[in-house]
């Protein structure tokens, strides 16, 4: 009886595992579809800069207003703006781009809470993703620079992935600009005093990003970079 119960249990476990493997295989087609749609839409938009930051930032907050100002000036300088499509800093970025009459793109992610499309994305320029990794490829491939406003874990994820890809020469270099010395100063001190001191990064890696405090500094750094290099997709 015990052996029979064990055989039934093993059979059920095997069936469940086979179903999981089958679902994994079919998921490839959904992943491919997200890549295809992203490539087709974003390749037609032109030079853009991505703005990252917290979805929880209130419209009355200094950082929200600063993100909107940065996006407005990006549009005035001929750049479109890509954000994660949600509220907070993302909304501010799309709002500033819209106000500056530049392309306003939103790469939205389906989440059980917090995320929803903001109203400042251009019609036809809002894409929805199930997979974070597909969405991150789109940010990197079609951005001519990253403007990184104060944010949480998601912002850190996008920031450090971009730095890592450039550091390891998996993609071409582009400007990564951290805005807000008060917010980012502690992290940069830790990078210098811990990572650099321990030898886990090299001194030249500190040049992969720039820390600024104002919208003018951010735009100036971006423009100086592209006075030397041509716009082109990464990967």
Backbone as a chain_set.jsonl record, in Angstrom:
{"seq": "XXXXXXXXXXXXXXXXXXXXXXXXXXXXXXXXXXXXXXXXXXXXXXXXXXXXXXXXXXXXXXXXXXXXXXXXXXXXXXXXXXXXXXXXXXXXXXXXXXXXXXXXXXXXXXXXXXXXXXXXXXXXXXXXXXXXXXXXXXXXXXXXXXXXXXXXXXXXXXXXXXXXXXXXXXXXXXXXXXXXXXXXXXXXXXXXXXXXXXXXXXXXXXXXXXXXXXXXXXXXXXXXXXXXXXXXXXX", "coords": {"N": [[0.826, -1.21, 0.0], [1.919, 1.202, 0.825], [3.969, 1.464, -1.058], [2.419, 1.701, -3.366], [1.047, 4.113, -2.926], [3.238, 5.795, -2.979], [4.05, 5.559, -5.641], [1.84, 6.707, -6.95], [2.022, 9.31, -5.984], [4.529, 10.065, -7.039], [3.912, 9.957, -9.741], [2.01, 12.017, -9.989], [3.59, 14.195, -9.253], [5.449, 14.132, -11.325], [3.798, 14.692, -13.499], [2.97, 17.293, -12.895], [5.447, 18.612, -13.044], [6.053, 18.219, -15.738], [4.004, 19.68, -16.9], [4.718, 22.234, -16.072], [7.138, 22.556, -17.451], [6.159, 22.519, -20.054], [4.548, 24.828, -20.069], [6.553, 26.728, -19.691], [7.894, 26.521, -22.113], [5.958, 27.426, -23.948], [5.75, 30.023, -23.089], [7.835, 31.336, -24.277], [6.941, 32.285, -26.735], [5.255, 34.36, -26.043], [7.069, 36.067, -24.86], [8.687, 36.602, -27.093], [6.8, 37.978, -28.628], [6.471, 40.323, -27.144], [9.007, 41.459, -27.429], [9.076, 41.85, -30.241], [6.924, 43.671, -30.705], [7.834, 45.826, -29.17], [10.302, 46.489, -30.444], [9.367, 47.184, -33.02], [7.703, 49.436, -32.571], [9.278, 51.283, -31.071], [11.536, 51.722, -32.623], [10.796, 53.566, -34.487], [10.56, 56.036, -33.372], [12.682, 57.816, -32.817], [15.552, 59.701, -31.452], [15.734, 59.292, -27.977], [15.574, 59.917, -24.423], [15.728, 58.195, -21.4], [13.874, 58.558, -18.405], [14.1, 57.828, -15.061], [12.716, 56.963, -11.851], [11.046, 57.276, -8.646], [7.801, 55.809, -8.326], [6.214, 56.738, -6.357], [6.451, 59.381, -5.807], [5.126, 62.479, -4.955], [3.13, 64.887, -6.785], [3.553, 67.464, -5.792], [6.074, 67.466, -4.834], [9.546, 68.382, -4.687], [11.29, 66.818, -6.289], [9.574, 65.756, -8.208], [8.813, 68.047, -9.625], [11.312, 68.814, -10.536], [11.977, 66.658, -12.208], [10.008, 66.973, -14.171], [10.829, 69.403, -15.223], [13.371, 68.752, -16.242], [12.585, 66.937, -18.256], [11.059, 68.605, -19.911], [13.065, 70.349, -20.859], [14.661, 68.5, -22.175], [12.967, 67.826, -24.316], [12.873, 70.307, -25.555], [15.423, 70.381, -26.514], [15.436, 68.585, -28.522], [15.161, 65.88, -27.898], [13.25, 62.892, -27.405], [11.243, 61.526, -24.71], [11.402, 58.73, -22.644], [9.652, 56.854, -20.282], [8.773, 54.763, -17.438], [6.081, 54.776, -17.626], [4.238, 54.996, -15.545], [2.913, 56.461, -12.444], [4.071, 59.268, -10.355], [7.522, 60.089, -10.549], [7.762, 59.135, -13.133], [5.396, 59.961, -14.376], [5.843, 62.715, -14.193], [8.004, 62.982, -15.955], [6.837, 62.276, -18.454], [4.911, 64.264, -18.568], [6.434, 66.63, -18.687], [7.749, 66.227, -21.136], [5.584, 66.209, -22.871], [4.645, 68.806, -22.513], [6.784, 70.169, -23.572], [6.493, 69.556, -26.168], [7.702, 67.276, -27.215], [8.44, 63.824, -28.109], [6.62, 61.538, -26.147], [6.908, 58.799, -24.344], [5.749, 55.726, -22.939], [6.641, 52.907, -21.132], [4.976, 50.597, -19.877], [4.44, 48.414, -17.041], [2.829, 45.455, -16.041], [1.549, 45.199, -12.911], [0.564, 44.001, -9.62], [-0.111, 46.103, -7.979], [0.186, 49.666, -7.592], [1.139, 50.414, -10.252], [0.041, 52.16, -13.109], [-1.09, 53.465, -16.249], [-0.013, 56.789, -16.977], [-1.563, 59.976, -17.781], [-0.104, 61.464, -19.654], [1.242, 60.361, -21.723], [1.989, 59.996, -25.174], [-0.483, 59.313, -27.659], [-0.556, 56.075, -28.958], [2.023, 55.569, -28.193], [2.339, 54.11, -25.929], [3.33, 51.237, -24.325], [2.672, 47.98, -23.104], [3.999, 45.685, -20.789], [4.633, 42.345, -19.661], [6.914, 41.248, -18.738], [9.698, 42.119, -16.878], [12.363, 41.977, -17.746], [12.269, 42.131, -20.539], [11.218, 44.654, -20.884], [13.307, 46.188, -19.774], [15.321, 45.771, -21.638], [14.283, 47.252, -23.753], [14.386, 49.868, -22.734], [17.185, 50.237, -22.577], [18.092, 49.731, -25.208], [16.828, 51.664, -26.827], [17.362, 54.148, -25.757], [19.141, 57.2, -25.566], [20.365, 58.074, -23.416], [20.357, 57.931, -19.797], [18.433, 59.47, -17.39], [18.494, 59.631, -14.049], [16.458, 59.911, -11.506], [15.669, 60.423, -7.962], [14.735, 57.363, -6.472], [13.396, 54.035, -5.802], [13.914, 50.501, -5.245], [13.431, 49.545, -7.873], [14.381, 51.618, -9.493], [17.076, 51.562, -8.742], [17.75, 49.064, -9.73], [17.498, 49.396, -12.542], [19.406, 51.395, -12.929], [21.901, 50.194, -12.079], [22.036, 47.966, -13.721], [22.375, 49.135, -16.252], [24.855, 50.448, -15.87], [26.473, 48.205, -15.441], [26.265, 46.845, -17.921], [27.517, 48.669, -19.619], [30.037, 48.838, -18.391], [30.996, 46.23, -18.779], [31.19, 46.209, -21.449], [29.118, 45.265, -23.026], [27.25, 46.811, -24.2], [27.249, 49.909, -26.081], [28.71, 52.935, -24.787], [26.726, 55.345, -23.068], [25.334, 58.449, -21.778], [24.845, 58.399, -18.281], [23.053, 59.879, -15.896], [22.818, 60.996, -12.711], [20.465, 62.641, -10.786], [20.313, 64.886, -8.2], [22.077, 65.548, -5.631], [21.909, 65.397, -2.848], [20.278, 63.181, -2.419], [21.616, 61.053, -3.784], [24.189, 61.2, -2.866], [25.104, 59.739, -0.551], [25.067, 57.063, -1.44], [26.973, 57.177, -3.492], [29.228, 57.838, -1.991], [29.514, 55.453, -0.563], [30.039, 53.686, -2.667], [32.541, 54.668, -3.488], [34.055, 54.539, -1.089], [33.802, 51.961, -0.21], [33.328, 49.891, -2.288], [35.322, 50.67, -4.19], [37.572, 50.867, -2.506], [37.755, 48.247, -1.629], [38.458, 47.038, -3.919], [36.655, 45.975, -5.725], [35.618, 47.313, -7.832], [37.002, 49.379, -10.452], [38.875, 52.474, -10.558], [38.306, 53.924, -12.88], [35.729, 53.149, -13.413], [34.108, 54.853, -12.046], [33.684, 56.91, -13.716], [31.595, 56.256, -15.326], [29.179, 57.325, -14.808], [27.427, 60.383, -13.988], [27.005, 62.856, -11.519], [24.618, 65.283, -10.789], [22.913, 68.396, -9.972], [21.011, 70.052, -11.063], [18.618, 70.771, -13.699], [19.728, 72.041, -15.91], [22.442, 71.329, -15.74], [22.23, 68.605, -16.23], [21.214, 68.494, -18.891], [23.262, 69.825, -20.201], [25.463, 68.09, -19.855], [24.563, 65.884, -21.316], [24.279, 66.977, -23.915], [26.942, 67.704, -24.45], [28.146, 65.213, -24.548], [26.958, 64.122, -26.874], [27.894, 65.842, -28.731], [30.169, 64.764, -29.532], [29.675, 62.123, -30.185], [27.686, 59.93, -32.281], [24.109, 59.446, -32.538], [22.82, 56.233, -31.854], [21.258, 52.98, -31.818], [21.613, 50.718, -29.011], [23.106, 47.457, -28.356]], "CA": [[0.0, 0.0, 0.0], [2.816, 2.356, 0.907], [4.63, 1.578, -2.358], [1.431, 2.161, -4.336], [0.851, 5.545, -2.662], [4.448, 6.486, -3.414], [4.015, 5.59, -7.102], [0.824, 7.698, -7.331], [2.579, 10.632, -5.674], [5.582, 10.342, -8.018], [3.261, 10.193, -11.026], [1.418, 13.358, -9.923], [4.69, 15.168, -9.268], [6.0, 14.124, -12.675], [2.837, 15.371, -14.359], [3.052, 18.723, -12.588], [6.709, 19.113, -13.578], [5.929, 18.241, -17.194], [3.142, 20.82, -17.245], [5.519, 23.452, -15.868], [8.078, 22.649, -18.574], [5.388, 22.866, -21.252], [4.189, 26.245, -19.948], [7.777, 27.504, -19.911], [8.175, 26.523, -23.55], [4.996, 28.296, -24.632], [6.003, 31.413, -22.672], [8.809, 31.917, -25.215], [6.236, 33.0, -27.795], [4.775, 35.618, -25.461], [8.265, 36.901, -24.713], [9.033, 37.051, -28.447], [5.8, 38.962, -29.063], [6.769, 41.586, -26.474], [10.195, 42.008, -28.09], [8.729, 42.294, -31.6], [6.113, 44.887, -30.617], [8.698, 46.897, -28.667], [11.233, 46.877, -31.502], [8.657, 47.831, -34.128], [7.198, 50.758, -32.194], [10.301, 52.207, -30.577], [12.514, 52.031, -33.673], [10.265, 54.637, -35.337], [10.32, 57.25, -32.582], [13.804, 58.747, -32.876], [16.388, 59.782, -30.25], [15.016, 59.5, -26.715], [16.281, 59.753, -23.158], [14.853, 57.607, -20.376], [13.858, 59.154, -17.071], [13.712, 56.86, -14.04], [12.505, 57.51, -10.514], [10.019, 56.629, -7.831], [6.375, 55.921, -8.654], [5.523, 57.229, -5.162], [6.731, 60.804, -5.616], [3.942, 63.329, -5.055], [3.273, 66.01, -7.725], [4.0, 68.691, -5.124], [7.441, 67.261, -4.35], [10.631, 69.024, -5.432], [11.835, 65.914, -7.3], [8.592, 65.664, -9.297], [8.929, 69.278, -10.403], [12.619, 68.788, -11.192], [11.88, 65.686, -13.307], [9.215, 67.602, -15.229], [11.675, 70.448, -15.812], [14.381, 68.061, -17.044], [11.923, 66.389, -19.442], [10.703, 69.742, -20.762], [14.285, 70.824, -21.518], [15.058, 67.456, -23.122], [12.134, 68.006, -25.503], [13.307, 71.542, -26.204], [16.719, 70.118, -27.139], [15.274, 67.621, -29.598], [15.074, 64.494, -27.439], [12.021, 62.358, -26.846], [11.388, 61.036, -23.333], [10.831, 57.422, -22.314], [9.548, 56.554, -18.852], [8.091, 53.502, -17.143], [4.663, 54.926, -17.942], [3.374, 55.041, -14.368], [2.78, 57.726, -11.72], [5.275, 59.782, -9.712], [8.564, 60.651, -11.422], [7.454, 58.736, -14.511], [4.369, 60.903, -14.837], [6.488, 64.024, -14.353], [8.788, 62.929, -17.177], [5.937, 62.334, -19.605], [4.249, 65.566, -18.554], [7.394, 67.618, -19.173], [7.965, 65.992, -22.567], [4.359, 66.647, -23.543], [4.628, 70.273, -22.447], [7.832, 70.65, -24.463], [6.143, 69.1, -27.525], [8.578, 66.19, -27.64], [7.847, 62.483, -28.013], [6.4, 61.132, -24.764], [6.742, 57.347, -24.46], [5.584, 55.022, -21.673], [6.801, 51.451, -21.157], [4.273, 50.215, -18.659], [4.585, 47.026, -16.596], [1.65, 44.997, -15.326], [1.843, 44.87, -11.513], [-0.657, 43.864, -8.829], [-0.402, 47.356, -7.291], [1.049, 50.838, -7.827], [1.418, 50.834, -11.621], [-1.037, 52.416, -14.057], [-0.672, 54.454, -17.25], [-0.303, 58.186, -16.681], [-2.282, 60.565, -18.921], [0.74, 62.356, -20.454], [1.905, 59.578, -22.775], [1.408, 60.218, -26.495], [-1.316, 58.249, -28.211], [0.215, 55.145, -29.775], [3.394, 55.415, -27.677], [2.28, 53.403, -24.651], [3.475, 49.79, -24.485], [2.471, 47.222, -21.864], [4.868, 44.515, -20.686], [4.507, 41.41, -18.541], [8.246, 40.816, -18.311], [10.609, 43.21, -16.564], [13.614, 41.92, -18.502], [12.007, 42.629, -21.897], [11.065, 46.11, -20.733], [14.62, 46.795, -19.542], [16.027, 45.773, -22.919], [13.76, 48.375, -24.54], [14.96, 51.098, -22.177], [18.6, 50.359, -22.918], [18.298, 49.727, -26.655], [16.296, 52.844, -27.521], [17.661, 55.374, -25.019], [20.428, 57.841, -25.813], [20.886, 58.432, -22.107], [19.492, 57.68, -18.637], [18.338, 60.471, -16.323], [18.058, 58.827, -12.905], [15.964, 60.707, -10.384], [15.526, 59.624, -6.748], [13.766, 56.272, -6.571], [13.569, 52.882, -4.921], [14.617, 49.326, -5.741], [13.322, 49.458, -9.323], [15.303, 52.617, -10.047], [18.427, 51.038, -8.534], [17.907, 47.94, -10.651], [17.734, 49.924, -13.891], [20.674, 52.126, -12.9], [23.08, 49.335, -11.995], [22.118, 47.113, -14.91], [22.969, 49.937, -17.33], [26.276, 50.631, -15.559], [27.136, 46.916, -15.638], [26.338, 46.561, -19.356], [28.551, 49.534, -20.191], [31.311, 48.438, -17.786], [31.428, 44.961, -19.37], [31.216, 46.439, -22.902], [28.035, 44.566, -23.715], [26.59, 47.849, -24.99], [28.024, 51.126, -26.219], [28.548, 53.88, -23.679], [25.85, 56.504, -23.179], [25.338, 59.185, -20.505], [23.998, 58.032, -17.139], [23.102, 61.104, -15.11], [22.075, 60.955, -11.445], [20.028, 64.0, -10.442], [20.001, 65.042, -6.782], [23.276, 65.22, -4.853], [21.532, 65.036, -1.475], [19.727, 61.828, -2.423], [22.553, 60.055, -4.28], [25.525, 61.389, -2.297], [25.473, 58.646, 0.353], [25.344, 55.875, -2.243], [28.249, 57.375, -4.179], [30.277, 57.727, -0.972], [29.682, 54.019, -0.288], [30.706, 53.095, -3.834], [33.949, 55.07, -3.466], [34.743, 54.164, 0.146], [33.71, 50.514, 0.034], [33.608, 49.1, -3.494], [36.625, 51.037, -4.75], [38.61, 50.526, -1.524], [37.873, 46.782, -1.582], [38.958, 46.572, -5.206], [35.621, 45.27, -6.505], [35.493, 48.1, -9.059], [38.209, 50.167, -10.704], [38.66, 53.921, -10.467], [37.703, 54.418, -14.125], [34.291, 52.857, -13.396], [33.415, 56.008, -11.475], [33.392, 57.828, -14.819], [30.474, 55.739, -16.117], [27.978, 58.09, -14.482], [27.682, 61.764, -13.58], [26.082, 63.361, -10.499], [24.303, 66.702, -10.976], [21.862, 68.891, -9.088], [20.044, 70.886, -11.762], [18.227, 70.342, -15.042], [20.69, 72.59, -16.871], [23.644, 70.489, -15.688], [21.902, 67.329, -16.871], [21.121, 68.71, -20.336], [24.593, 70.214, -20.674], [26.288, 66.882, -19.933], [24.026, 65.084, -22.421], [24.628, 67.631, -25.182], [28.397, 67.62, -24.646], [28.442, 63.839, -24.949], [26.547, 63.898, -28.257], [28.661, 66.677, -29.657], [31.307, 63.927, -29.928], [29.245, 60.8, -30.635], [26.441, 59.88, -33.028], [23.008, 58.662, -31.978], [22.63, 54.9, -32.43], [20.711, 52.025, -30.856], [22.551, 49.805, -28.375], [23.055, 46.02, -28.681]], "C": [[0.862, 1.262, 0.0], [3.502, 2.583, -0.427], [3.69, 2.116, -3.419], [1.172, 3.657, -4.175], [2.043, 6.36, -3.159], [4.472, 6.631, -4.938], [3.019, 6.641, -7.611], [1.353, 9.107, -7.124], [3.646, 11.021, -6.69], [4.993, 10.661, -9.382], [2.663, 11.594, -11.086], [2.484, 14.434, -9.981], [5.301, 15.282, -10.654], [5.101, 14.871, -13.638], [2.915, 16.886, -14.16], [4.315, 19.328, -13.188], [6.662, 19.193, -15.102], [5.065, 19.405, -17.662], [3.897, 22.132, -17.109], [6.469, 23.641, -17.035], [7.369, 23.048, -19.859], [5.009, 24.34, -21.231], [5.396, 27.146, -20.177], [8.079, 27.61, -21.399], [7.246, 27.468, -24.294], [5.204, 29.758, -24.274], [6.981, 32.109, -23.598], [8.105, 32.755, -26.275], [5.68, 34.332, -27.292], [5.928, 36.599, -25.28], [8.684, 37.468, -26.07], [8.087, 38.145, -28.928], [6.07, 40.316, -28.419], [8.006, 42.251, -27.097], [9.842, 42.593, -29.457], [7.942, 43.599, -31.562], [6.971, 46.066, -30.163], [9.645, 47.401, -29.734], [10.524, 47.666, -32.599], [8.216, 49.25, -33.779], [8.319, 51.735, -31.859], [11.325, 52.588, -31.646], [12.074, 53.203, -34.547], [10.225, 55.999, -34.639], [11.447, 58.269, -32.687], [14.528, 58.845, -31.544], [15.584, 60.126, -28.992], [15.967, 59.339, -25.533], [15.286, 59.188, -22.149], [15.001, 58.34, -19.048], [13.315, 58.122, -16.093], [13.52, 57.561, -12.7], [11.305, 56.871, -9.854], [8.606, 56.869, -8.348], [5.606, 56.589, -7.516], [5.711, 58.727, -4.927], [5.497, 61.65, -5.912], [4.173, 64.482, -6.031], [3.733, 67.323, -7.095], [5.465, 68.619, -4.675], [8.452, 67.939, -5.277], [11.133, 68.124, -6.565], [10.881, 65.73, -8.476], [8.748, 66.88, -10.217], [10.256, 69.327, -11.164], [12.611, 67.821, -12.379], [11.088, 66.263, -14.472], [10.049, 68.66, -15.969], [12.751, 69.836, -16.713], [13.765, 67.561, -18.348], [11.537, 67.49, -20.427], [11.932, 70.216, -21.543], [14.85, 69.784, -22.478], [14.288, 67.621, -24.432], [12.545, 69.245, -26.279], [14.637, 71.37, -26.939], [16.648, 68.985, -28.171], [15.214, 66.161, -29.204], [13.63, 64.128, -27.097], [12.297, 61.849, -25.444], [10.684, 59.694, -23.193], [10.786, 57.288, -20.801], [8.907, 55.174, -18.689], [6.592, 53.601, -17.256], [3.724, 55.081, -16.772], [3.289, 56.409, -13.732], [4.12, 58.229, -11.191], [6.243, 60.422, -10.69], [8.297, 60.314, -12.887], [6.42, 59.68, -15.127], [4.976, 62.282, -15.098], [7.298, 64.073, -15.643], [7.923, 63.028, -18.417], [5.245, 63.687, -19.706], [5.176, 66.651, -19.109], [7.647, 67.477, -20.66], [6.775, 66.479, -23.377], [4.293, 68.16, -23.61], [5.656, 70.879, -23.397], [7.643, 70.221, -25.911], [7.159, 68.104, -28.093], [7.856, 64.865, -27.556], [7.772, 62.065, -26.55], [5.985, 59.667, -24.754], [6.619, 56.725, -23.077], [5.701, 53.523, -21.853], [6.244, 50.902, -19.849], [4.504, 48.743, -18.33], [3.347, 46.64, -15.792], [2.05, 44.506, -13.945], [0.54, 44.75, -10.729], [-1.033, 45.128, -8.064], [0.516, 48.432, -7.846], [1.136, 51.317, -9.272], [0.138, 51.029, -12.431], [-0.54, 53.473, -15.043], [-0.963, 55.872, -16.771], [-0.875, 58.852, -17.945], [-1.419, 61.395, -19.879], [1.539, 61.636, -21.533], [1.21, 59.839, -24.108], [0.563, 59.021, -26.939], [-0.465, 57.372, -29.144], [1.624, 54.907, -29.282], [3.407, 54.829, -26.267], [2.34, 51.903, -24.916], [3.333, 49.121, -23.134], [3.316, 45.951, -21.899], [4.479, 43.654, -19.485], [5.866, 41.128, -17.921], [9.164, 42.016, -18.096], [11.841, 43.184, -17.475], [13.427, 42.384, -19.941], [11.926, 44.153, -21.865], [12.419, 46.79, -20.556], [15.47, 46.802, -20.813], [15.58, 46.961, -23.765], [14.322, 49.706, -24.042], [16.398, 51.298, -22.66], [18.809, 50.511, -24.425], [17.905, 51.05, -27.303], [16.498, 54.149, -26.756], [19.036, 55.89, -25.391], [21.062, 58.301, -24.501], [19.879, 58.065, -21.032], [19.582, 58.888, -17.706], [17.733, 59.749, -15.122], [17.728, 59.747, -11.738], [15.888, 59.834, -9.125], [14.419, 58.575, -6.878], [14.114, 55.13, -5.639], [14.301, 51.732, -5.591], [14.577, 49.222, -7.266], [14.275, 50.409, -10.021], [16.745, 52.147, -9.918], [18.723, 49.911, -9.519], [18.268, 48.432, -12.05], [19.071, 50.651, -13.974], [21.862, 51.179, -12.97], [23.173, 48.348, -13.154], [22.766, 47.874, -16.062], [24.465, 50.135, -17.107], [27.047, 49.343, -15.836], [27.303, 46.593, -17.121], [27.414, 47.414, -20.033], [29.934, 49.116, -19.681], [31.878, 47.187, -18.461], [31.451, 45.011, -20.897], [30.217, 45.579, -23.672], [27.198, 45.529, -24.549], [27.542, 49.029, -25.126], [27.746, 52.078, -25.061], [27.542, 54.96, -24.032], [25.779, 57.19, -21.827], [24.358, 58.594, -19.489], [24.137, 59.161, -16.125], [22.204, 60.963, -13.877], [21.735, 62.386, -11.047], [19.629, 64.038, -8.964], [21.16, 64.627, -5.904], [22.94, 64.789, -3.426], [21.048, 63.594, -1.412], [20.801, 60.788, -2.748], [23.923, 60.117, -3.606], [25.986, 60.248, -1.417], [25.83, 57.368, -0.391], [26.696, 56.0, -2.937], [29.431, 57.321, -3.211], [30.566, 56.259, -0.666], [30.403, 53.327, -1.443], [32.205, 53.403, -3.797], [34.69, 54.482, -2.265], [34.708, 52.67, 0.434], [34.079, 49.712, -1.214], [34.996, 49.389, -4.051], [37.753, 50.625, -3.818], [38.84, 49.014, -1.461], [38.368, 46.207, -2.908], [37.945, 45.835, -6.051], [35.208, 46.05, -7.747], [36.808, 48.844, -9.263], [37.875, 51.652, -10.677], [37.98, 54.469, -11.71], [36.206, 54.132, -14.198], [33.473, 54.015, -12.834], [33.068, 57.028, -12.551], [32.202, 57.384, -15.667], [29.164, 56.473, -15.832], [28.385, 59.475, -13.991], [26.618, 62.187, -12.567], [25.882, 64.852, -10.694], [23.165, 67.094, -10.027], [20.758, 69.641, -9.824], [19.729, 70.313, -13.15], [19.22, 70.83, -16.088], [21.977, 71.766, -16.905], [23.412, 69.167, -16.409], [21.893, 67.468, -18.393], [22.489, 69.037, -20.918], [25.492, 68.997, -20.83], [25.858, 66.01, -21.115], [24.448, 65.665, -23.77], [26.128, 67.563, -25.48], [28.794, 66.224, -25.109], [28.128, 63.645, -26.424], [27.095, 64.938, -29.239], [29.866, 65.897, -30.194], [30.872, 62.595, -30.543], [27.916, 60.888, -31.373], [25.383, 59.102, -32.255], [22.99, 57.291, -32.647], [22.031, 53.979, -31.37], [21.816, 51.188, -30.231], [22.256, 48.373, -28.804], [23.441, 45.796, -30.141]], "O": [[0.59, 2.235, -0.704], [3.618, 3.717, -0.891], [4.101, 2.897, -4.278], [1.086, 4.387, -5.163], [1.886, 7.461, -3.687], [4.856, 7.674, -5.467], [3.298, 7.368, -8.564], [1.165, 9.986, -7.965], [3.677, 12.161, -7.155], [5.501, 11.523, -10.1], [2.785, 12.284, -12.099], [2.324, 15.45, -10.658], [5.633, 16.376, -11.11], [5.584, 15.603, -14.501], [2.924, 17.655, -15.121], [4.277, 20.414, -13.767], [7.18, 20.144, -15.687], [5.347, 20.036, -18.681], [3.737, 23.036, -17.929], [6.602, 24.748, -17.558], [7.903, 23.817, -20.658], [5.13, 25.03, -22.243], [5.275, 28.208, -20.788], [8.473, 28.67, -21.885], [7.681, 28.221, -25.164], [4.872, 30.643, -25.063], [6.969, 33.336, -23.703], [8.602, 33.809, -26.671], [5.642, 35.313, -28.034], [5.785, 37.8, -25.513], [8.996, 38.653, -26.19], [8.512, 39.115, -29.555], [5.917, 41.35, -29.07], [8.037, 43.47, -27.267], [10.26, 43.702, -29.789], [8.253, 44.533, -32.301], [6.855, 47.168, -30.698], [9.784, 48.61, -29.918], [11.025, 48.695, -33.053], [8.342, 50.162, -34.597], [8.309, 52.88, -32.312], [11.917, 53.665, -31.578], [12.891, 53.774, -35.271], [9.889, 57.005, -35.265], [11.189, 59.473, -32.649], [14.166, 58.149, -30.596], [14.855, 61.117, -28.953], [17.02, 58.709, -25.639], [14.148, 59.647, -22.059], [16.104, 58.692, -18.63], [12.212, 57.605, -16.268], [14.094, 58.622, -12.454], [10.632, 56.025, -10.444], [8.256, 57.978, -8.754], [4.45, 56.969, -7.702], [5.188, 59.276, -3.957], [4.901, 61.547, -6.985], [5.283, 65.008, -6.107], [4.246, 68.198, -7.792], [6.02, 69.607, -4.194], [8.236, 68.051, -6.484], [11.375, 68.601, -7.674], [11.323, 65.566, -9.613], [8.805, 66.742, -11.439], [10.317, 69.817, -12.291], [13.172, 68.125, -13.432], [11.452, 66.065, -15.631], [9.97, 68.784, -17.191], [13.011, 70.336, -17.807], [14.345, 67.736, -19.42], [11.676, 67.321, -21.639], [11.85, 70.456, -22.748], [15.454, 70.142, -23.489], [14.868, 67.565, -25.516], [12.566, 69.238, -27.51], [14.942, 72.116, -27.869], [17.677, 68.492, -28.633], [15.215, 65.286, -30.071], [12.882, 64.949, -26.567], [13.453, 61.75, -25.032], [9.523, 59.542, -23.573], [11.768, 57.575, -20.118], [8.551, 54.515, -19.665], [5.888, 52.621, -17.011], [2.526, 55.28, -16.97], [3.556, 57.417, -14.387], [5.173, 57.691, -11.532], [5.842, 61.201, -11.554], [8.577, 61.12, -13.775], [6.569, 60.131, -16.262], [4.662, 62.931, -16.096], [7.287, 65.082, -16.348], [8.24, 63.784, -19.336], [5.021, 64.195, -20.804], [4.753, 67.489, -19.905], [7.75, 68.475, -21.374], [6.937, 67.085, -24.436], [3.93, 68.73, -24.639], [5.443, 71.955, -23.957], [8.49, 70.472, -26.768], [7.435, 68.095, -29.293], [6.768, 64.788, -26.986], [8.737, 62.218, -25.802], [4.855, 59.329, -25.109], [7.304, 57.144, -22.144], [4.957, 52.927, -22.631], [6.957, 50.766, -18.855], [4.735, 47.927, -19.222], [2.875, 47.414, -14.958], [2.79, 43.532, -13.809], [-0.476, 45.325, -11.12], [-2.148, 45.228, -7.551], [1.514, 48.128, -8.5], [1.2, 52.525, -9.504], [-0.74, 50.167, -12.437], [0.328, 54.28, -14.71], [-2.033, 56.134, -16.221], [-0.689, 58.344, -19.051], [-1.95, 61.974, -20.826], [2.406, 62.228, -22.176], [-0.018, 59.895, -24.168], [0.872, 57.872, -26.625], [0.252, 57.879, -30.007], [2.359, 54.123, -29.882], [4.357, 55.024, -25.509], [1.507, 51.36, -25.641], [3.819, 49.637, -22.128], [3.346, 45.236, -22.9], [4.058, 44.158, -18.444], [5.967, 40.811, -16.736], [9.381, 42.822, -19.002], [12.309, 44.231, -17.922], [14.342, 42.976, -20.513], [12.494, 44.841, -22.713], [12.655, 47.855, -21.126], [16.247, 47.73, -21.037], [16.402, 47.604, -24.419], [14.691, 50.567, -24.841], [16.775, 52.387, -23.094], [19.615, 51.332, -24.862], [18.574, 51.509, -28.229], [15.866, 55.154, -27.079], [19.986, 55.118, -25.518], [22.163, 58.851, -24.491], [18.69, 57.906, -21.312], [20.671, 59.279, -17.287], [16.586, 59.305, -15.176], [18.617, 60.285, -11.077], [16.032, 58.615, -9.221], [13.314, 58.87, -7.334], [15.007, 55.239, -4.798], [15.199, 51.948, -6.405], [15.574, 48.853, -7.887], [14.903, 50.053, -11.019], [17.544, 52.301, -10.842], [19.82, 49.826, -10.07], [19.219, 47.949, -12.665], [19.785, 50.538, -14.971], [22.735, 51.338, -13.823], [24.271, 47.936, -13.529], [23.611, 47.327, -16.771], [25.255, 50.008, -18.042], [28.142, 49.378, -16.396], [28.361, 46.12, -17.536], [28.133, 46.937, -20.912], [30.889, 49.05, -20.454], [33.084, 47.088, -18.689], [31.697, 44.002, -21.559], [30.449, 45.217, -24.825], [26.519, 45.117, -25.49], [28.519, 49.141, -24.385], [26.684, 52.03, -24.439], [27.509, 55.437, -25.166], [26.128, 56.581, -20.816], [23.198, 58.328, -19.804], [25.212, 59.371, -15.563], [20.986, 60.827, -13.995], [22.616, 63.243, -10.979], [18.728, 63.319, -8.534], [21.229, 63.476, -5.473], [23.606, 63.92, -2.862], [21.364, 62.868, -0.469], [20.896, 59.762, -2.074], [24.729, 59.197, -3.752], [27.137, 59.822, -1.514], [26.776, 56.672, -0.024], [27.473, 55.046, -2.969], [30.502, 56.823, -3.558], [31.724, 55.867, -0.526], [31.272, 52.483, -1.223], [33.034, 52.527, -4.041], [35.81, 53.987, -2.399], [35.499, 52.171, 1.235], [35.036, 48.939, -1.194], [35.756, 48.468, -4.35], [38.772, 50.098, -4.265], [39.966, 48.555, -1.266], [38.664, 45.016, -2.998], [38.316, 45.14, -6.996], [34.526, 45.513, -8.62], [37.629, 48.927, -8.35], [36.707, 52.03, -10.765], [37.162, 55.383, -11.612], [35.486, 54.787, -14.952], [32.282, 54.135, -13.118], [32.246, 57.915, -12.323], [31.84, 58.066, -16.626], [28.166, 56.271, -16.523], [29.538, 59.705, -13.627], [25.438, 61.892, -12.759], [26.851, 65.609, -10.76], [22.549, 66.249, -9.377], [19.679, 69.848, -9.268], [20.47, 69.492, -13.69], [19.52, 70.115, -17.045], [22.537, 71.532, -17.976], [24.292, 68.671, -17.113], [22.492, 66.657, -19.099], [22.832, 68.575, -22.007], [26.207, 68.878, -21.825], [26.701, 65.464, -21.827], [24.914, 64.943, -24.652], [26.53, 67.387, -26.63], [29.671, 66.07, -25.959], [28.932, 63.069, -27.157], [26.786, 64.906, -30.43], [30.499, 66.301, -31.169], [31.611, 62.003, -31.33], [27.119, 61.794, -31.132], [25.692, 58.233, -31.441], [23.128, 57.193, -33.867], [22.26, 54.166, -30.175], [22.853, 50.971, -30.858], [21.289, 48.109, -29.519], [23.458, 44.657, -30.607]]}, "num_chains": 1, "name": "protein.A"}
